[in-house]
Amino acid sequence: MHGWSQAELAGRLDVSRQAVNAIETGKHDPSLPLAFKIARLFGKPIEEIFDDSE
Amino acid sequence: MTQNDMMTGEERLKRKTRRKWAIMGVLFVIGLVVGFTAARMEDIRGYDFAGPWPPEIALGILAAFLVTISIGSWLQHREMDDYERDINRKAAAFAAMVILVGYPVWFLLWKAGMVIEPVHWMIFIGGYIALYAGLLFYRYR
């Protein structure tokens, strides 16, 4: 979305690079506070970033 | 504006990673000293695991262990993100299950005369092995 690397995004979210990778690959569902943080960082509503369909 | 605000995400991540490794390094060194002291005590006594140690040595190691575990867990927990917390929780639950199920199974097999009597330090080490196996599994599956 912003051309950020996983490490750049992880640093901005204050999480590990593995956490960003696990969220991107669908292995980990972020907590609600982290999901809000991600949405705020990208300036988009949560439902535009996360898809709850299986 | 703080120094943290002026850093790029990658710089912040590097700093966070360095902090985590520093904590782990200090804990590792303390663990090494405690482990070495315990091993030395057994070495002096010819590996008679049932024999007592001088109380001041045993209590000194116990204090170092409890202080390190308490402060170390708190520091590690502060640095963890919710993904790491999640895999740690799952791995800890797996290790607890291994101990809770493993001990009665071993005990009953011993009662049936099929194996040696349960050995407490083997159960402890088994718990640690299960914990690390769980961490590796949940991280790399």
N, CA and C atoms of all chains as a GROMACS GRO file, in nm:
protein
  585
    1MET      N    1   0.082  -0.122   0.000
    1MET     CA    2   0.000   0.000   0.000
    1MET      C    3   0.086   0.127   0.000
    2HIS      N    4   0.194   0.124   0.084
    2HIS     CA    5   0.283   0.240   0.090
    2HIS      C    6   0.422   0.206   0.039
    3GLY      N    7   0.440   0.083  -0.008
    3GLY     CA    8   0.571   0.040  -0.052
    3GLY      C    9   0.667   0.019   0.064
    4TRP      N   10   0.615  -0.004   0.184
    4TRP     CA   11   0.701  -0.027   0.300
    4TRP      C   12   0.745  -0.173   0.303
    5SER      N   13   0.866  -0.194   0.353
    5SER     CA   14   0.911  -0.333   0.374
    5SER      C   15   0.841  -0.384   0.501
    6GLN      N   16   0.848  -0.516   0.523
    6GLN     CA   17   0.789  -0.572   0.645
    6GLN      C   18   0.858  -0.514   0.768
    7ALA      N   19   0.991  -0.494   0.757
    7ALA     CA   20   1.066  -0.440   0.871
    7ALA      C   21   1.023  -0.296   0.901
    8GLU      N   22   1.002  -0.217   0.795
    8GLU     CA   23   0.960  -0.077   0.814
    8GLU      C   24   0.822  -0.073   0.882
    9LEU      N   25   0.731  -0.157   0.830
    9LEU     CA   26   0.596  -0.161   0.888
    9LEU      C   27   0.600  -0.210   1.033
   10ALA      N   28   0.682  -0.313   1.057
   10ALA     CA   29   0.693  -0.368   1.193
   10ALA      C   30   0.742  -0.259   1.289
   11GLY      N   31   0.843  -0.183   1.247
   11GLY     CA   32   0.898  -0.076   1.331
   11GLY      C   33   0.793   0.030   1.359
   12ARG      N   34   0.714   0.065   1.258
   12ARG     CA   35   0.611   0.167   1.276
   12ARG      C   36   0.499   0.119   1.369
   13LEU      N   37   0.476  -0.014   1.368
   13LEU     CA   38   0.369  -0.070   1.453
   13LEU      C   39   0.422  -0.115   1.589
   14ASP      N   40   0.554  -0.110   1.607
   14ASP     CA   41   0.619  -0.157   1.729
   14ASP      C   42   0.594  -0.307   1.755
   15VAL      N   43   0.601  -0.384   1.646
   15VAL     CA   44   0.590  -0.531   1.659
   15VAL      C   45   0.710  -0.593   1.587
   16SER      N   46   0.722  -0.725   1.594
   16SER     CA   47   0.834  -0.791   1.526
   16SER      C   48   0.801  -0.807   1.377
   17ARG      N   49   0.907  -0.830   1.296
   17ARG     CA   50   0.884  -0.852   1.153
   17ARG      C   51   0.806  -0.982   1.133
   18GLN      N   52   0.830  -1.080   1.222
   18GLN     CA   53   0.757  -1.208   1.214
   18GLN      C   54   0.608  -1.187   1.235
   19ALA      N   55   0.573  -1.089   1.320
   19ALA     CA   56   0.431  -1.062   1.345
   19ALA      C   57   0.365  -1.007   1.218
   20VAL      N   58   0.435  -0.916   1.150
   20VAL     CA   59   0.380  -0.860   1.025
   20VAL      C   60   0.364  -0.971   0.922
   21ASN      N   61   0.466  -1.057   0.912
   21ASN     CA   62   0.460  -1.167   0.816
   21ASN      C   63   0.344  -1.262   0.849
   22ALA      N   64   0.326  -1.294   0.978
   22ALA     CA   65   0.218  -1.386   1.018
   22ALA      C   66   0.080  -1.326   0.989
   23ILE      N   67   0.067  -1.195   1.006
   23ILE     CA   68  -0.061  -1.129   0.977
   23ILE      C   69  -0.085  -1.129   0.826
   24GLU      N   70   0.020  -1.096   0.749
   24GLU     CA   71   0.006  -1.092   0.603
   24GLU      C   72  -0.030  -1.227   0.543
   25THR      N   73   0.027  -1.334   0.602
   25THR     CA   74   0.002  -1.468   0.546
   25THR      C   75  -0.121  -1.535   0.608
   26GLY      N   76  -0.189  -1.463   0.698
   26GLY     CA   77  -0.312  -1.516   0.757
   26GLY      C   78  -0.288  -1.618   0.868
   27LYS      N   79  -0.163  -1.630   0.917
   27LYS     CA   80  -0.134  -1.726   1.023
   27LYS      C   81  -0.171  -1.671   1.160
   28HIS      N   82  -0.188  -1.540   1.168
   28HIS     CA   83  -0.216  -1.478   1.299
   28HIS      C   84  -0.319  -1.367   1.281
   29ASP      N   85  -0.420  -1.370   1.368
   29ASP     CA   86  -0.519  -1.261   1.370
   29ASP      C   87  -0.472  -1.158   1.472
   30PRO      N   88  -0.452  -1.034   1.430
   30PRO     CA   89  -0.404  -0.934   1.526
   30PRO      C   90  -0.508  -0.905   1.633
   31SER      N   91  -0.461  -0.858   1.748
   31SER     CA   92  -0.554  -0.816   1.852
   31SER      C   93  -0.628  -0.692   1.803
   32LEU      N   94  -0.737  -0.658   1.869
   32LEU     CA   95  -0.814  -0.541   1.828
   32LEU      C   96  -0.730  -0.411   1.835
   33PRO      N   97  -0.654  -0.390   1.946
   33PRO     CA   98  -0.571  -0.268   1.949
   33PRO      C   99  -0.471  -0.262   1.833
   34LEU      N  100  -0.411  -0.377   1.798
   34LEU     CA  101  -0.314  -0.377   1.688
   34LEU      C  102  -0.385  -0.353   1.554
   35ALA      N  103  -0.504  -0.412   1.538
   35ALA     CA  104  -0.580  -0.391   1.414
   35ALA      C  105  -0.615  -0.242   1.397
   36PHE      N  106  -0.652  -0.177   1.507
   36PHE     CA  107  -0.682  -0.032   1.502
   36PHE      C  108  -0.557   0.047   1.467
   37LYS      N  109  -0.444   0.004   1.523
   37LYS     CA  110  -0.317   0.073   1.498
   37LYS      C  111  -0.281   0.064   1.349
   38ILE      N  112  -0.302  -0.056   1.293
   38ILE     CA  113  -0.272  -0.077   1.150
   38ILE      C  114  -0.365   0.011   1.065
   39ALA      N  115  -0.493   0.010   1.102
   39ALA     CA  116  -0.590   0.091   1.027
   39ALA      C  117  -0.554   0.239   1.033
   40ARG      N  118  -0.516   0.287   1.151
   40ARG     CA  119  -0.477   0.428   1.167
   40ARG      C  120  -0.354   0.461   1.084
   41LEU      N  121  -0.258   0.367   1.083
   41LEU     CA  122  -0.133   0.390   1.010
   41LEU      C  123  -0.160   0.404   0.861
   42PHE      N  124  -0.252   0.324   0.809
   42PHE     CA  125  -0.283   0.330   0.665
   42PHE      C  126  -0.394   0.431   0.634
   43GLY      N  127  -0.453   0.489   0.739
   43GLY     CA  128  -0.560   0.588   0.720
   43GLY      C  129  -0.684   0.529   0.656
   44LYS      N  130  -0.715   0.404   0.690
   44LYS     CA  131  -0.832   0.337   0.633
   44LYS      C  132  -0.913   0.270   0.743
   45PRO      N  133  -1.043   0.245   0.719
   45PRO     CA  134  -1.122   0.172   0.820
   45PRO      C  135  -1.074   0.025   0.828
   46ILE      N  136  -1.091  -0.035   0.946
   46ILE     CA  137  -1.045  -0.173   0.967
   46ILE      C  138  -1.100  -0.270   0.861
   47GLU      N  139  -1.231  -0.255   0.831
   47GLU     CA  140  -1.292  -0.352   0.739
   47GLU      C  141  -1.237  -0.342   0.597
   48GLU      N  142  -1.169  -0.232   0.569
   48GLU     CA  143  -1.108  -0.220   0.435
   48GLU      C  144  -0.973  -0.293   0.430
   49ILE      N  145  -0.915  -0.312   0.549
   49ILE     CA  146  -0.784  -0.378   0.555
   49ILE      C  147  -0.798  -0.528   0.583
   50PHE      N  148  -0.890  -0.560   0.676
   50PHE     CA  149  -0.908  -0.701   0.712
   50PHE      C  150  -1.038  -0.756   0.655
   51ASP      N  151  -1.028  -0.876   0.599
   51ASP     CA  152  -1.143  -0.942   0.538
   51ASP      C  153  -1.183  -1.056   0.631
   52ASP      N  154  -1.307  -1.056   0.680
   52ASP     CA  155  -1.346  -1.161   0.774
   52ASP      C  156  -1.404  -1.285   0.706
   53SER      N  157  -1.404  -1.287   0.573
   53SER     CA  158  -1.454  -1.407   0.506
   53SER      C  159  -1.350  -1.518   0.516
   54GLU      N  160  -1.396  -1.644   0.528
   54GLU     CA  161  -1.304  -1.758   0.543
   54GLU      C  162  -1.236  -1.788   0.410
   55MET      N  163   0.917   1.663   1.971
   55MET     CA  164   0.931   1.536   1.900
   55MET      C  165   1.044   1.454   1.964
   56THR      N  166   1.014   1.329   2.001
   56THR     CA  167   1.117   1.246   2.066
   56THR      C  168   1.208   1.185   1.960
   57GLN      N  169   1.320   1.129   2.009
   57GLN     CA  170   1.415   1.066   1.916
   57GLN      C  171   1.346   0.950   1.844
   58ASN      N  172   1.258   0.880   1.918
   58ASN     CA  173   1.186   0.767   1.860
   58ASN      C  174   1.098   0.809   1.743
   59ASP      N  175   1.036   0.930   1.753
   59ASP     CA  176   0.948   0.978   1.646
   59ASP      C  177   1.027   1.011   1.519
   60MET      N  178   1.155   1.046   1.535
   60MET     CA  179   1.234   1.086   1.419
   60MET      C  180   1.297   0.967   1.348
   61MET      N  181   1.290   0.849   1.411
   61MET     CA  182   1.352   0.731   1.350
   61MET      C  183   1.260   0.668   1.248
   62THR      N  184   1.319   0.600   1.148
   62THR     CA  185   1.235   0.526   1.053
   62THR      C  186   1.189   0.398   1.123
   63GLY      N  187   1.090   0.332   1.062
   63GLY     CA  188   1.040   0.208   1.119
   63GLY      C  189   1.150   0.104   1.132
   64GLU      N  190   1.236   0.097   1.028
   64GLU     CA  191   1.342  -0.004   1.030
   64GLU      C  192   1.442   0.024   1.142
   65GLU      N  193   1.471   0.152   1.166
   65GLU     CA  194   1.563   0.187   1.275
   65GLU      C  195   1.501   0.150   1.410
   66ARG      N  196   1.372   0.178   1.424
   66ARG     CA  197   1.302   0.145   1.549
   66ARG      C  198   1.302  -0.006   1.573
   67LEU      N  199   1.279  -0.081   1.462
   67LEU     CA  200   1.277  -0.227   1.474
   67LEU      C  201   1.414  -0.279   1.515
   68LYS      N  202   1.521  -0.221   1.456
   68LYS     CA  203   1.657  -0.265   1.490
   68LYS      C  204   1.684  -0.239   1.638
   69ARG      N  205   1.640  -0.122   1.686
   69ARG     CA  206   1.662  -0.088   1.826
   69ARG      C  207   1.588  -0.185   1.918
   70LYS      N  208   1.462  -0.214   1.879
   70LYS     CA  209   1.380  -0.307   1.959
   70LYS      C  210   1.444  -0.446   1.960
   71THR      N  211   1.493  -0.490   1.842
   71THR     CA  212   1.555  -0.623   1.832
   71THR      C  213   1.682  -0.629   1.917
   72ARG      N  214   1.762  -0.521   1.912
   72ARG     CA  215   1.885  -0.516   1.993
   72ARG      C  216   1.852  -0.527   2.142
   73ARG      N  217   1.743  -0.455   2.183
   73ARG     CA  218   1.701  -0.458   2.323
   73ARG      C  219   1.661  -0.600   2.364
   74LYS      N  220   1.585  -0.668   2.276
   74LYS     CA  221   1.540  -0.805   2.306
   74LYS      C  222   1.659  -0.900   2.320
   75TRP      N  223   1.757  -0.888   2.228
   75TRP     CA  224   1.874  -0.975   2.234
   75TRP      C  225   1.959  -0.946   2.357
   76ALA      N  226   1.964  -0.818   2.396
   76ALA     CA  227   2.041  -0.782   2.517
   76ALA      C  228   1.978  -0.848   2.639
   77ILE      N  229   1.846  -0.843   2.648
   77ILE     CA  230   1.775  -0.906   2.762
   77ILE      C  231   1.802  -1.056   2.761
   78MET      N  232   1.788  -1.118   2.642
   78MET     CA  233   1.809  -1.262   2.632
   78MET      C  234   1.953  -1.298   2.666
   79GLY      N  235   2.047  -1.214   2.623
   79GLY     CA  236   2.189  -1.238   2.651
   79GLY      C  237   2.217  -1.237   2.801
   80VAL      N  238   2.162  -1.137   2.871
   80VAL     CA  239   2.184  -1.127   3.016
   80VAL      C  240   2.121  -1.249   3.086
   81LEU      N  241   1.999  -1.284   3.044
   81LEU     CA  242   1.932  -1.401   3.106
   81LEU      C  243   2.010  -1.529   3.078
   82PHE      N  244   2.065  -1.539   2.957
   82PHE     CA  245   2.142  -1.658   2.920
   82PHE      C  246   2.266  -1.671   3.008
   83VAL      N  247   2.336  -1.559   3.028
   83VAL     CA  248   2.458  -1.561   3.110
   83VAL      C  249   2.425  -1.600   3.255
   84ILE      N  250   2.315  -1.541   3.309
   84ILE     CA  251   2.276  -1.577   3.447
   84ILE      C  252   2.240  -1.725   3.453
   85GLY      N  253   2.166  -1.774   3.352
   85GLY     CA  254   2.129  -1.915   3.345
   85GLY      C  255   2.251  -2.005   3.340
   86LEU      N  256   2.352  -1.959   3.264
   86LEU     CA  257   2.476  -2.034   3.251
   86LEU      C  258   2.547  -2.045   3.387
   87VAL      N  259   2.553  -1.933   3.459
   87VAL     CA  260   2.620  -1.931   3.590
   87VAL      C  261   2.545  -2.023   3.688
   88VAL      N  262   2.410  -2.010   3.689
   88VAL     CA  263   2.329  -2.094   3.779
   88VAL      C  264   2.345  -2.241   3.742
   89GLY      N  265   2.336  -2.272   3.614
   89GLY     CA  266   2.348  -2.410   3.566
   89GLY      C  267   2.486  -2.467   3.596
   90PHE      N  268   2.590  -2.384   3.572
   90PHE     CA  269   2.726  -2.430   3.596
   90PHE      C  270   2.747  -2.458   3.745
   91THR      N  271   2.695  -2.369   3.830
   91THR     CA  272   2.709  -2.388   3.976
   91THR      C  273   2.641  -2.518   4.019
   92ALA      N  274   2.519  -2.540   3.968
   92ALA     CA  275   2.445  -2.662   4.003
   92ALA      C  276   2.521  -2.786   3.955
   93ALA      N  277   2.573  -2.781   3.831
   93ALA     CA  278   2.646  -2.895   3.777
   93ALA      C  279   2.774  -2.919   3.857
   94ARG      N  280   2.840  -2.810   3.897
   94ARG     CA  281   2.964  -2.822   3.976
   94ARG      C  282   2.937  -2.890   4.110
   95MET      N  283   2.822  -2.855   4.172
   95MET     CA  284   2.786  -2.915   4.301
   95MET      C  285   2.768  -3.066   4.285
   96GLU      N  286   2.705  -3.108   4.174
   96GLU     CA  287   2.686  -3.251   4.150
   96GLU      C  288   2.819  -3.318   4.117
   97ASP      N  289   2.905  -3.244   4.046
   97ASP     CA  290   3.035  -3.298   4.007
   97ASP      C  291   3.117  -3.329   4.132
   98ILE      N  292   3.116  -3.233   4.228
   98ILE     CA  293   3.190  -3.251   4.353
   98ILE      C  294   3.140  -3.375   4.427
   99ARG      N  295   3.007  -3.397   4.422
   99ARG     CA  296   2.946  -3.508   4.496
   99ARG      C  297   2.930  -3.636   4.413
  100GLY      N  298   2.997  -3.643   4.301
  100GLY     CA  299   2.995  -3.765   4.221
  100GLY      C  300   2.859  -3.796   4.160
  101TYR      N  301   2.785  -3.696   4.125
  101TYR     CA  302   2.653  -3.709   4.060
  101TYR      C  303   2.557  -3.799   4.139
  102ASP      N  304   2.558  -3.778   4.270
  102ASP     CA  305   2.461  -3.848   4.354
  102ASP      C  306   2.339  -3.756   4.365
  103PHE      N  307   2.246  -3.765   4.271
  103PHE     CA  308   2.135  -3.669   4.262
  103PHE      C  309   2.047  -3.666   4.388
  104ALA      N  310   2.050  -3.777   4.463
  104ALA     CA  311   1.963  -3.782   4.582
  104ALA      C  312   2.026  -3.712   4.702
  105GLY      N  313   2.157  -3.687   4.696
  105GLY     CA  314   2.227  -3.629   4.812
  105GLY      C  315   2.201  -3.479   4.827
  106PRO      N  316   2.208  -3.428   4.951
  106PRO     CA  317   2.182  -3.285   4.973
  106PRO      C  318   2.303  -3.198   4.936
  107TRP      N  319   2.278  -3.068   4.916
  107TRP     CA  320   2.383  -2.969   4.895
  107TRP      C  321   2.393  -2.885   5.022
  108PRO      N  322   2.501  -2.811   5.038
  108PRO     CA  323   2.503  -2.715   5.149
  108PRO      C  324   2.386  -2.618   5.130
  109PRO      N  325   2.305  -2.596   5.237
  109PRO     CA  326   2.184  -2.513   5.222
  109PRO      C  327   2.211  -2.374   5.165
  110GLU      N  328   2.327  -2.311   5.204
  110GLU     CA  329   2.352  -2.175   5.155
  110GLU      C  330   2.371  -2.174   5.003
  111ILE      N  331   2.430  -2.281   4.948
  111ILE     CA  332   2.449  -2.289   4.802
  111ILE      C  333   2.312  -2.309   4.734
  112ALA      N  334   2.235  -2.405   4.786
  112ALA     CA  335   2.104  -2.435   4.727
  112ALA      C  336   2.013  -2.313   4.733
  113LEU      N  337   2.013  -2.243   4.849
  113LEU     CA  338   1.925  -2.126   4.864
  113LEU      C  339   1.975  -2.009   4.780
  114GLY      N  340   2.107  -1.997   4.764
  114GLY     CA  341   2.164  -1.892   4.679
  114GLY      C  342   2.122  -1.911   4.534
  115ILE      N  343   2.131  -2.036   4.487
  115ILE     CA  344   2.090  -2.067   4.348
  115ILE      C  345   1.940  -2.042   4.333
  116LEU      N  346   1.863  -2.084   4.433
  116LEU     CA  347   1.718  -2.064   4.430
  116LEU      C  348   1.683  -1.915   4.419
  117ALA      N  349   1.751  -1.832   4.499
  117ALA     CA  350   1.723  -1.687   4.496
  117ALA      C  351   1.757  -1.630   4.359
  118ALA      N  352   1.875  -1.668   4.306
  118ALA     CA  353   1.917  -1.618   4.174
  118ALA      C  354   1.815  -1.660   4.068
  119PHE      N  355   1.769  -1.785   4.077
  119PHE     CA  356   1.672  -1.838   3.981
  119PHE      C  357   1.540  -1.760   3.987
  120LEU      N  358   1.488  -1.742   4.109
  120LEU     CA  359   1.358  -1.675   4.124
  120LEU      C  360   1.364  -1.528   4.080
  121VAL      N  361   1.473  -1.459   4.119
  121VAL     CA  362   1.487  -1.318   4.081
  121VAL      C  363   1.498  -1.307   3.928
  122THR      N  364   1.581  -1.394   3.869
  122THR     CA  365   1.602  -1.389   3.723
  122THR      C  366   1.472  -1.419   3.648
  123ILE      N  367   1.402  -1.523   3.693
  123ILE     CA  368   1.277  -1.561   3.626
  123ILE      C  369   1.174  -1.447   3.638
  124SER      N  370   1.162  -1.387   3.757
  124SER     CA  371   1.062  -1.282   3.778
  124SER      C  372   1.093  -1.159   3.693
  125ILE      N  373   1.216  -1.107   3.708
  125ILE     CA  374   1.252  -0.985   3.634
  125ILE      C  375   1.260  -1.015   3.484
  126GLY      N  376   1.319  -1.130   3.450
  126GLY     CA  377   1.332  -1.166   3.308
  126GLY      C  378   1.197  -1.180   3.241
  127SER      N  379   1.102  -1.246   3.306
  127SER     CA  380   0.969  -1.264   3.246
  127SER      C  381   0.901  -1.129   3.225
  128TRP      N  382   0.916  -1.041   3.324
  128TRP     CA  383   0.853  -0.909   3.314
  128TRP      C  384   0.914  -0.829   3.198
  129LEU      N  385   1.049  -0.832   3.188
  129LEU     CA  386   1.115  -0.758   3.079
  129LEU      C  387   1.079  -0.817   2.943
  130GLN      N  388   1.079  -0.950   2.934
  130GLN     CA  389   1.044  -1.015   2.807
  130GLN      C  390   0.901  -0.986   2.768
  131HIS      N  391   0.811  -0.989   2.866
  131HIS     CA  392   0.669  -0.965   2.840
  131HIS      C  393   0.648  -0.823   2.788
  132ARG      N  394   0.725  -0.727   2.841
  132ARG     CA  395   0.715  -0.587   2.799
  132ARG      C  396   0.757  -0.568   2.654
  133GLU      N  397   0.854  -0.650   2.610
  133GLU     CA  398   0.908  -0.636   2.474
  133GLU      C  399   0.828  -0.716   2.371
  134MET      N  400   0.745  -0.809   2.419
  134MET     CA  401   0.672  -0.898   2.328
  134MET      C  402   0.558  -0.829   2.256
  135ASP      N  403   0.535  -0.866   2.130
  135ASP     CA  404   0.413  -0.816   2.063
  135ASP      C  405   0.306  -0.923   2.074
  136ASP      N  406   0.186  -0.895   2.022
  136ASP     CA  407   0.078  -0.991   2.048
  136ASP      C  408   0.092  -1.123   1.971
  137TYR      N  409   0.168  -1.123   1.863
  137TYR     CA  410   0.194  -1.249   1.791
  137TYR      C  411   0.285  -1.338   1.876
  138GLU      N  412   0.393  -1.279   1.929
  138GLU     CA  413   0.485  -1.357   2.013
  138GLU      C  414   0.415  -1.406   2.140
  139ARG      N  415   0.330  -1.321   2.196
  139ARG     CA  416   0.256  -1.359   2.316
  139ARG      C  417   0.164  -1.478   2.285
  140ASP      N  418   0.104  -1.474   2.167
  140ASP     CA  419   0.013  -1.580   2.124
  140ASP      C  420   0.087  -1.714   2.110
  141ILE      N  421   0.204  -1.713   2.040
  141ILE     CA  422   0.274  -1.841   2.023
  141ILE      C  423   0.334  -1.889   2.156
  142ASN      N  424   0.373  -1.796   2.243
  142ASN     CA  425   0.424  -1.836   2.375
  142ASN      C  426   0.315  -1.901   2.458
  143ARG      N  427   0.194  -1.844   2.449
  143ARG     CA  428   0.082  -1.899   2.526
  143ARG      C  429   0.049  -2.041   2.478
  144LYS      N  430   0.045  -2.059   2.344
  144LYS     CA  431   0.014  -2.192   2.289
  144LYS      C  432   0.122  -2.293   2.325
  145ALA      N  433   0.249  -2.252   2.314
  145ALA     CA  434   0.359  -2.343   2.345
  145ALA      C  435   0.359  -2.378   2.494
  146ALA      N  436   0.328  -2.280   2.581
  146ALA     CA  437   0.324  -2.306   2.725
  146ALA      C  438   0.210  -2.403   2.757
  147ALA      N  439   0.096  -2.387   2.689
  147ALA     CA  440  -0.017  -2.478   2.712
  147ALA      C  441   0.020  -2.619   2.668
  148PHE      N  442   0.092  -2.630   2.555
  148PHE     CA  443   0.135  -2.761   2.507
  148PHE      C  444   0.231  -2.827   2.607
  149ALA      N  445   0.329  -2.747   2.657
  149ALA     CA  446   0.426  -2.801   2.754
  149ALA      C  447   0.355  -2.845   2.882
  150ALA      N  448   0.257  -2.767   2.927
  150ALA     CA  449   0.183  -2.803   3.048
  150ALA      C  450   0.108  -2.934   3.026
  151MET      N  451   0.050  -2.952   2.908
  151MET     CA  452  -0.021  -3.076   2.877
  151MET      C  453   0.074  -3.196   2.878
  152VAL      N  454   0.195  -3.176   2.821
  152VAL     CA  455   0.294  -3.284   2.818
  152VAL      C  456   0.327  -3.329   2.960
  153ILE      N  457   0.346  -3.232   3.051
  153ILE     CA  458   0.379  -3.266   3.190
  153ILE      C  459   0.258  -3.329   3.260
  154LEU      N  460   0.140  -3.266   3.244
  154LEU     CA  461   0.021  -3.314   3.314
  154LEU      C  462  -0.024  -3.452   3.268
  155VAL      N  463  -0.002  -3.482   3.140
  155VAL     CA  464  -0.039  -3.614   3.089
  155VAL      C  465   0.079  -3.710   3.103
  156GLY      N  466   0.199  -3.659   3.076
  156GLY     CA  467   0.319  -3.744   3.077
  156GLY      C  468   0.348  -3.805   3.213
  157TYR      N  469   0.333  -3.726   3.320
  157TYR     CA  470   0.366  -3.779   3.453
  157TYR      C  471   0.274  -3.896   3.492
  158PRO      N  472   0.140  -3.880   3.484
  158PRO     CA  473   0.055  -3.994   3.522
  158PRO      C  474   0.078  -4.118   3.436
  159VAL      N  475   0.106  -4.094   3.307
  159VAL     CA  476   0.132  -4.209   3.218
  159VAL      C  477   0.257  -4.284   3.265
  160TRP      N  478   0.361  -4.207   3.292
  160TRP     CA  479   0.488  -4.267   3.339
  160TRP      C  480   0.466  -4.337   3.474
  161PHE      N  481   0.393  -4.270   3.565
  161PHE     CA  482   0.368  -4.324   3.698
  161PHE      C  483   0.294  -4.459   3.688
  162LEU      N  484   0.190  -4.465   3.602
  162LEU     CA  485   0.110  -4.587   3.590
  162LEU      C  486   0.189  -4.699   3.521
  163LEU      N  487   0.273  -4.660   3.424
  163LEU     CA  488   0.358  -4.761   3.359
  163LEU      C  489   0.458  -4.817   3.460
  164TRP      N  490   0.505  -4.728   3.551
  164TRP     CA  491   0.597  -4.773   3.658
  164TRP      C  492   0.524  -4.870   3.751
  165LYS      N  493   0.399  -4.834   3.785
  165LYS     CA  494   0.320  -4.922   3.873
  165LYS      C  495   0.296  -5.058   3.808
  166ALA      N  496   0.288  -5.058   3.676
  166ALA     CA  497   0.267  -5.184   3.605
  166ALA      C  498   0.399  -5.260   3.590
  167GLY      N  499   0.507  -5.200   3.639
  167GLY     CA  500   0.637  -5.267   3.634
  167GLY      C  501   0.704  -5.263   3.498
  168MET      N  502   0.662  -5.170   3.415
  168MET     CA  503   0.716  -5.167   3.278
  168MET      C  504   0.830  -5.069   3.259
  169VAL      N  505   0.841  -4.968   3.343
  169VAL     CA  506   0.946  -4.866   3.328
  169VAL      C  507   1.005  -4.833   3.466
  170ILE      N  508   1.112  -4.753   3.465
  170ILE     CA  509   1.170  -4.711   3.593
  170ILE      C  510   1.078  -4.608   3.659
  171GLU      N  511   1.100  -4.584   3.788
  171GLU     CA  512   1.019  -4.485   3.861
  171GLU      C  513   1.036  -4.346   3.800
  172PRO      N  514   0.928  -4.265   3.795
  172PRO     CA  515   0.940  -4.130   3.738
  172PRO      C  516   1.055  -4.052   3.802
  173VAL      N  517   1.132  -3.983   3.719
  173VAL     CA  518   1.248  -3.906   3.766
  173VAL      C  519   1.213  -3.758   3.751
  174HIS      N  520   1.216  -3.685   3.865
  174HIS     CA  521   1.165  -3.547   3.861
  174HIS      C  522   1.239  -3.457   3.764
  175TRP      N  523   1.374  -3.470   3.756
  175TRP     CA  524   1.446  -3.379   3.666
  175TRP      C  525   1.422  -3.412   3.519
  176MET      N  526   1.389  -3.540   3.491
  176MET     CA  527   1.358  -3.576   3.351
  176MET      C  528   1.223  -3.514   3.312
  177ILE      N  529   1.130  -3.510   3.408
  177ILE     CA  530   1.000  -3.448   3.381
  177ILE      C  531   1.018  -3.298   3.357
  178PHE      N  532   1.105  -3.235   3.438
  178PHE     CA  533   1.134  -3.093   3.423
  178PHE      C  534   1.196  -3.064   3.285
  179ILE      N  535   1.297  -3.144   3.249
  179ILE     CA  536   1.363  -3.123   3.120
  179ILE      C  537   1.265  -3.154   3.005
  180GLY      N  538   1.182  -3.256   3.024
  180GLY     CA  539   1.080  -3.289   2.923
  180GLY      C  540   0.986  -3.171   2.900
  181GLY      N  541   0.950  -3.103   3.010
  181GLY     CA  542   0.864  -2.985   2.999
  181GLY      C  543   0.930  -2.875   2.916
  182TYR      N  544   1.060  -2.854   2.941
  182TYR     CA  545   1.134  -2.752   2.864
  182TYR      C  546   1.144  -2.789   2.717
  183ILE      N  547   1.172  -2.918   2.691
  183ILE     CA  548   1.182  -2.964   2.551
  183ILE      C  549   1.048  -2.942   2.481
  184ALA      N  550   0.939  -2.976   2.550
  184ALA     CA  551   0.805  -2.958   2.492
  184ALA      C  552   0.778  -2.810   2.466
  185LEU      N  553   0.822  -2.724   2.557
  185LEU     CA  554   0.801  -2.580   2.541
  185LEU      C  555   0.871  -2.530   2.414
  186TYR      N  556   0.999  -2.566   2.399
  186TYR     CA  557   1.074  -2.519   2.282
  186TYR      C  558   1.025  -2.583   2.153
  187ALA      N  559   0.984  -2.710   2.160
  187ALA     CA  560   0.928  -2.776   2.042
  187ALA      C  561   0.800  -2.703   2.001
  188GLY      N  562   0.719  -2.665   2.100
  188GLY     CA  563   0.594  -2.592   2.073
  188GLY      C  564   0.622  -2.456   2.011
  189LEU      N  565   0.723  -2.386   2.064
  189LEU     CA  566   0.757  -2.254   2.010
  189LEU      C  567   0.800  -2.266   1.863
  190LEU      N  568   0.883  -2.367   1.834
  190LEU     CA  569   0.929  -2.386   1.696
  190LEU      C  570   0.812  -2.423   1.605
  191PHE      N  571   0.726  -2.512   1.656
  191PHE     CA  572   0.612  -2.556   1.574
  191PHE      C  573   0.520  -2.438   1.542
  192TYR      N  574   0.480  -2.362   1.644
  192TYR     CA  575   0.384  -2.254   1.619
  192TYR      C  576   0.445  -2.139   1.539
  193ARG      N  577   0.578  -2.122   1.547
  193ARG     CA  578   0.642  -2.015   1.470
  193ARG      C  579   0.660  -2.054   1.323
  194TYR      N  580   0.698  -2.180   1.298
  194TYR     CA  581   0.737  -2.217   1.161
  194TYR      C  582   0.639  -2.309   1.090
  195ARG      N  583   0.523  -2.336   1.148
  195ARG     CA  584   0.429  -2.428   1.081
  195ARG      C  585   0.380  -2.365   0.952
   0.00000   0.00000   0.00000
